[in-house]
Amino acid sequence: MDVVPFVFDVAAYSAIFVLVVLGLGIIASMMGIFNFAHGEFVLLGAYTVYLVEGTGMPSWFGMLLAPLCVAIVGLVLERLVIRRFYAAPVVAMLGTYAIALVLREGVRGLLGGQFYNVSAPLVGSFGLGHFSISKWRSAVIVITVVVMVGCYLLLVRTRFGLQMRASLENPALARASGISTSRVYAATFALGAGLAGLAGGLMVPIYSLNADLGVPFLIKSFLAVMLGGMGSFEGSVAGAALVGATSAALPWVIKPVVANLLVFLIAIVIVKFRPEGLLSRWRS
Amino acid sequence: MGTMPLMQENSGGRQRAPAYRRVLPWIEIALLVAAIPLPWLVEDFWILFATKVLILGLLAISFDMVWGFGGIMSFGQALFFGVAGYTAALIATKLDVTSVLVLLPTAAVTGLLSALVLAIIVILGRRPTTVVFVALGTLTGSYVVERLARGWSYVGGQNGISSLPRLTIGGVEIEEGILFYFMALGILATVYVLVRLLMRSQFGLVLAGIRQQESRIAFLGYRVQNYKGVVFSLGGLIAGTAGGMYAFHEGFMGPGQLGPVLSTQVVLYALFGGVGTLIGPIIGVGLIEIMSYALSQYWETGWPIVLGLLLLALVMFRPTGIMGLLVSDRERVGSFGRPKQAADPVAGTRHEAA
């Protein structure tokens, strides 16, 4: 087994996966909602890039536009629907599942059940020894790291991040201190949706666009968030990195079907015995 | 965090408490009376359609028992349904067994065992698990098993197992049609009565208490996790029976019958009809299947969108489903003991909690 392509493959998949989980994790942690429509936000991001490219503009422009568009969709949905579900996590699951169904089938109708390819802004590859490394995948890894650091700084260093963390920690007290938690929640949801849109936009040149693009990520992302522990930014990232790396690495060793099964089983069992998440001990 | 069936409680419950008319038994009797002469009144296609509704109705009440009465959000009902159906189909094709007396009990036990395994992972144990964990755990299970079935050539991979033989009983083939219809109706009615009795028994009373306030029941000395495990496994048993019948009625079992799509479809059936009424989910299956059939004639790709909008409207505006229109909250959630009794423990707790 060659080490370089293996490491690169694992890193590239993990990077995309972390990006997907980041948005989901922020929404789940801050609002206690497992957003079943997250995969469809990813899909909408990818679809935006496809549409932009269809008008003749370069695809990198679509990738800039995708997070904005999806964030607006997220904002509208939050104001209309999601905010009714804050106190009831199970109802939220059903509601977001319904949204997911509508979005996915809507896009399927627009795409006509076809697969479409979107070209990457960076084509080709560069050599490393006698291996070739895809330029776009490398760029995705870099962008993921930048976005991750950006999110961390947003949460820890800005006024908005402080308000978000306050609303998570103690909503009543946050409201008493003059923070509009409802507005913070709306912004948080839009942020999470925007991150999903970005992930979708970046991944669409790698996976071709079809209506089920986001589906395989969804359940894995839930597990990653639970694995890392809800309520922490680092937890979601660590959980995502772990699940992403494992599920990319295992198929190199054992049959993909069995690998999939193993990843899920291990994750569920770990979450059962450490429901507060893997990082809880380290944090306390 | 109230479980959903109880979300809209206490709207003037106290005033209504002294006298209320029982509506549910009349609906139940009316549906049964309507179901008996049905096969002689409609064309063959609709007999098959009605049989499918009865079988899916069985699946729907298994979900209603687990969620509406047990308060466990299970996205895994299709898993038990499918695993049991696959097992029965494999036995029929590989071992040439066609007797219904072997295959359906096997399916039921398979459903029970698969639910038990899943319960051990997501419900049982020293620490109580959260409702979100159970929901995501069952969803994951359903997803994983579907993936497994799709990739495993022994069980037919993507294509599933097709051209199943007909079920037999004592040398007589149970043809899809009137005979199969009455078998499904008989099983559904029997299971329905048994579940109804169980949910109105002391066991059901404990479940109601768990739904209301889990910690209080635990303080009273009940092993909450075990009660949940039992109701979850019984749900698996019923779903398994439905899966066994479905496989032989359709003559086919595929990975689609295992996965999250059917699992969530079941949730929709129950929500639409009315969770916690048992009869509601069956009505839900009937109405949704008819709508689905009618709409897919004209606009095939539009049906899932309509389904999604319907589900969204339900959870936002009418969480009690259709039955919520006909049946009072008090009757829907259930009362225990004789209606005349002054002390109605569940109603008492409810108002107190509210």
Interface residues (C-beta under 8 A of the other chain):
Chain A: F34 V81 R84 F85 A87 A88 P89 V90 V91 M93 L94 G95 Y97 A98 I99 A100 L101 V102 R104 E105 G106 R108 G109 I219 F222 L223 M226 P256 V257 N260 L261 F264 L265 I268 V269 V271 K272 P275
Chain B: M1 G2 T3 M4 M7 M73 I121 V122 G125 R127 T129 T130 V131 V132 F133 A135 L136 G137 L139 T140 Y143 V144 R147 L148 G151 W152 P260 T264 V267 L271 T301 G302 P304 I305 L307 G308 L309 L310 L311 L312 V315 M316 P319
